[in-house]
Amino acid sequence: MSHMTYPEAAVIGLIQGVTELFPVSSLGHSVLLPALVGGSWAKDLDAAAPSSPYLAFVVGLHVATAIGMLFYFWRDWLRIIGAFFTSLRYRVIENSDQRLAWMIILATIPVGLVGLVADHETRVLFARPELAAVFLIINGIILFCAERFRRPASLQADADVERERELADSLPARVGAAPTARVGAAHASGQRAMRQKEVSVAIRADERLATMSYKQAVGIGTVQILALLAGISRDGVAMVAGMFGGLAREDAARFAFLLATPVILAAGLLELPKLTGPLGHGIHGQILVGSVLAGLGAYLSVRFLVKFFQTRTLTPMAIYCVIFGLFSAIMLTV
């Protein structure tokens, strides 16, 4: 059994947590980076090797990544889960939270079934650096085409969301300067106001998402299956599918993040028994270090990306994927 050092675990953990949310494929980076570094990294971190714990380690990091995402979206998940149980209790779907809860459940079923049947085998089969480089290039092309050939409905949705945000920002603010002795209280009040605004924005976004059809939601969830291929981003293809269906870019990103949370949490939990068994012998400390950094990376990434996609496009990520994919393919070939 190959070994895994603490520096290797730390670097891969941080990269996995960050790239899981960025539409650049966390699995693709986890496969390519060790191969490009070479030496002991290529030996220790070989996802395709049957005796290596590396693939289980990478997938197991999903638990920490999901926890980081849950920490950011905890208010939203409390609201959505509460709406789900209310819907079950009264056997009704009468508001946007209840409808969104069922959308997430239905959209998770296809990728969940495929994951149970073929997740490990598919990941091992396609977790080769050369293939990961090719799929990363394809991922970049998908992201670029999604922006280049945006549907009018999606562009209009962007404009509507921006108009709604400008209207909310133009509402009169509370006036009156706080005395010097009350600066701290005023600052705390400002923070509460900011949090309340974020909650309000999230609720309004979920109301827009709830106007989708269940068929559209399931379609967006189904494309996540492509993420079993190292180099194809789960969030990236889900965002592209959402935009193709007419969602605003930031709403497509939010739905992709919400969909990814239960999927990656379940995938990680399925791998934990392997890591606590013989396959994880001698690397429990490395697993802990990698998990902490993965969770931190995921939290910081989602916090950044929620703001980023309000005004920015997928194009920078598309260019990055193509360049890094081409660079990797050339280096691995040479």
GITA-V611198 format. One record per residue. N is the residue number from 1. SS is DSSP state (helix for helix, strand for strand, loop for the rest). PSI is psi in whole degrees, -180 to 180 (999 if undefined). D_CENTER is the distance of its C-alpha to the mean C-alpha in whole Angstrom. Layout:
BEGIN
((N:SS:PSI:D_CENTER) (N:SS:PSI:D_CENTER))
END
This chain:
BEGIN
((1:loop:132:31) (2:loop:156:29) (3:loop:166:29) (4:loop:122:26) (5:loop:165:26) (6:helix:-43:25) (7:helix:-40:24) (8:helix:-46:22) (9:helix:-39:20) (10:helix:-47:20) (11:helix:-48:18) (12:helix:-39:16) (13:helix:-47:15) (14:helix:-44:14) (15:helix:-41:13) (16:helix:-44:10) (17:helix:-40:9) (18:helix:-50:9) (19:helix:-13:8) (20:helix:-32:5) (21:helix:-39:3) (22:loop:142:7) (23:loop:54:8) (24:loop:11:10) (25:loop:104:9) (26:helix:-41:9) (27:helix:-40:12) (28:helix:-43:14) (29:helix:-37:14) (30:helix:-26:15) (31:helix:-42:18) (32:helix:-42:19) (33:helix:-51:20) (34:helix:-38:22) (35:helix:-37:24) (36:helix:-38:24) (37:helix:-41:26) (38:loop:-167:28) (39:helix:-136:30) (40:helix:-27:29) (41:helix:-46:26) (42:helix:-33:26) (43:helix:-47:28) (44:helix:-36:26) (45:loop:58:23) (46:loop:105:23) (47:loop:-23:21) (48:loop:-9:23) (49:loop:125:26) (50:loop:-27:27) (51:loop:-1:29) (52:loop:140:26) (53:loop:3:23) (54:helix:-45:21) (55:helix:-44:19) (56:helix:-37:19) (57:helix:-47:18) (58:helix:-47:15) (59:helix:-37:14) (60:helix:-28:15) (61:helix:-18:13) (62:helix:-29:10) (63:helix:-48:12) (64:helix:-38:12) (65:helix:-45:9) (66:helix:-38:9) (67:helix:-41:12) (68:helix:-41:10) (69:helix:-40:8) (70:helix:-36:11) (71:helix:-37:13) (72:helix:-42:12) (73:loop:20:12) (74:helix:-38:15) (75:helix:-41:18) (76:helix:-43:16) (77:helix:-36:15) (78:helix:-43:19) (79:helix:-45:20) (80:helix:-44:18) (81:helix:-41:19) (82:helix:-41:23) (83:helix:-36:23) (84:helix:-48:22) (85:helix:-34:25) (86:helix:-40:27) (87:helix:-41:27) (88:helix:-43:28) (89:helix:-44:31) (90:helix:-1:32) (91:loop:48:31) (92:loop:157:30) (93:loop:92:27) (94:loop:0:29) (95:loop:172:26) (96:helix:-36:23) (97:helix:-42:21) (98:helix:-43:22) (99:helix:-42:22) (100:helix:-39:18) (101:helix:-46:18) (102:helix:-34:20) (103:helix:-45:17) (104:helix:-42:14) (105:helix:-50:17) (106:helix:-38:18) (107:helix:-21:15) (108:helix:-21:14) (109:helix:-49:17) (110:helix:-50:17) (111:helix:-31:15) (112:helix:-43:16) (113:helix:-45:19) (114:helix:-39:19) (115:helix:-40:17) (116:helix:-36:20) (117:helix:-42:22) (118:helix:15:21) (119:helix:-57:18) (120:helix:-47:20) (121:helix:-42:22) (122:helix:-43:20) (123:helix:-43:18) (124:helix:-42:21) (125:helix:-40:23) (126:helix:3:21) (127:loop:46:19) (128:loop:137:22) (129:helix:-42:22) (130:helix:-43:24) (131:helix:-38:22) (132:helix:-39:19) (133:helix:-43:20) (134:helix:-46:21) (135:helix:-30:18) (136:helix:-39:16) (137:helix:-45:19) (138:helix:-40:19) (139:helix:-43:15) (140:helix:-40:16) (141:helix:-40:19) (142:helix:-46:17) (143:helix:-42:15) (144:helix:-46:18) (145:helix:-34:20) (146:helix:-37:18) (147:helix:-39:19) (148:helix:-34:22) (149:loop:43:23) (150:loop:138:22) (151:loop:148:23) (152:helix:-37:26) (153:helix:-38:24) (154:helix:-41:21) (155:helix:-40:23) (156:helix:-37:25) (157:helix:-40:22) (158:helix:-47:21) (159:helix:-40:24) (160:helix:-42:25) (161:helix:-42:22) (162:helix:-41:23) (163:helix:-40:27) (164:helix:-39:26) (165:helix:-42:24) (166:helix:-38:27) (167:helix:-42:29) (168:helix:-38:28) (169:helix:-23:28) (170:loop:-5:32) (171:loop:144:33) (172:loop:134:35) (173:loop:161:34) (174:loop:133:36) (175:loop:168:39) (176:loop:121:42) (177:loop:141:41) (178:loop:143:41) (179:loop:160:44) (180:helix:-40:43) (181:helix:-15:43) (182:helix:19:40) (183:helix:-42:38) (184:helix:-42:36) (185:helix:-39:36) (186:helix:-39:35) (187:helix:-44:32) (188:helix:-40:31) (189:helix:-38:32) (190:helix:-39:30) (191:helix:-41:26) (192:helix:-41:27) (193:helix:-39:27) (194:helix:-44:24) (195:helix:-41:22) (196:helix:-37:24) (197:helix:-42:23) (198:helix:-40:19) (199:helix:-43:20) (200:helix:-42:22) (201:helix:-42:19) (202:helix:-43:17) (203:helix:-43:19) (204:helix:-38:21) (205:helix:-42:17) (206:helix:-32:17) (207:helix:-38:21) (208:helix:-42:20) (209:helix:-35:17) (210:loop:-10:20) (211:loop:-9:22) (212:loop:160:20) (213:loop:157:22) (214:helix:-35:21) (215:helix:-43:22) (216:helix:-42:19) (217:helix:-43:16) (218:helix:-38:17) (219:helix:-43:17) (220:helix:-42:14) (221:helix:-35:13) (222:helix:-36:15) (223:helix:-14:14) (224:helix:-19:11) (225:helix:-32:14) (226:helix:-22:14) (227:helix:-9:11) (228:helix:-19:14) (229:loop:118:16) (230:loop:120:15) (231:loop:-20:14) (232:loop:127:12) (233:loop:130:9) (234:helix:-52:7) (235:helix:-35:5) (236:helix:-52:8) (237:helix:-31:11) (238:helix:-41:10) (239:helix:-44:10) (240:helix:-44:13) (241:helix:-40:14) (242:helix:-43:14) (243:helix:-39:16) (244:helix:-31:19) (245:loop:1:19) (246:loop:6:20) (247:loop:151:17) (248:loop:154:17) (249:helix:-46:15) (250:helix:-31:13) (251:helix:-38:14) (252:helix:-40:12) (253:helix:-44:9) (254:helix:-44:9) (255:helix:-38:10) (256:helix:-42:7) (257:helix:-43:5) (258:helix:-41:8) (259:helix:-38:8) (260:helix:-31:5) (261:helix:-55:7) (262:helix:-31:11) (263:helix:-50:10) (264:helix:-29:9) (265:helix:-46:11) (266:helix:-42:14) (267:helix:-42:13) (268:helix:-41:14) (269:helix:-33:17) (270:helix:-28:18) (271:helix:-18:18) (272:helix:-41:20) (273:helix:-34:23) (274:helix:-40:24) (275:helix:-24:23) (276:helix:-8:25) (277:loop:-159:28) (278:helix:-33:30) (279:helix:-29:27) (280:helix:10:26) (281:loop:127:29) (282:loop:-2:30) (283:loop:20:26) (284:helix:-38:25) (285:helix:-41:25) (286:helix:-38:23) (287:helix:-42:20) (288:helix:-46:21) (289:helix:-48:21) (290:helix:-38:17) (291:helix:-43:16) (292:helix:-45:17) (293:helix:-33:15) (294:helix:-44:12) (295:helix:-43:12) (296:helix:-44:13) (297:helix:-40:11) (298:helix:-43:8) (299:helix:-47:10) (300:helix:-36:12) (301:helix:-48:9) (302:helix:-35:7) (303:helix:-40:11) (304:helix:-45:12) (305:helix:-33:10) (306:helix:-41:11) (307:helix:-40:14) (308:helix:-47:14) (309:helix:0:13) (310:helix:-28:16) (311:helix:-13:18) (312:loop:169:17) (313:loop:178:16) (314:loop:-8:14) (315:helix:-45:17) (316:helix:-39:17) (317:helix:-35:14) (318:helix:-47:16) (319:helix:-43:19) (320:helix:-47:17) (321:helix:-44:16) (322:helix:-46:20) (323:helix:-48:22) (324:helix:-37:20) (325:helix:-45:20) (326:helix:-44:24) (327:helix:-45:24) (328:helix:-44:23) (329:helix:-42:25) (330:helix:-46:28) (331:helix:-40:28) (332:helix:-32:28) (333:helix:-45:30) (334:loop:999:33))
END
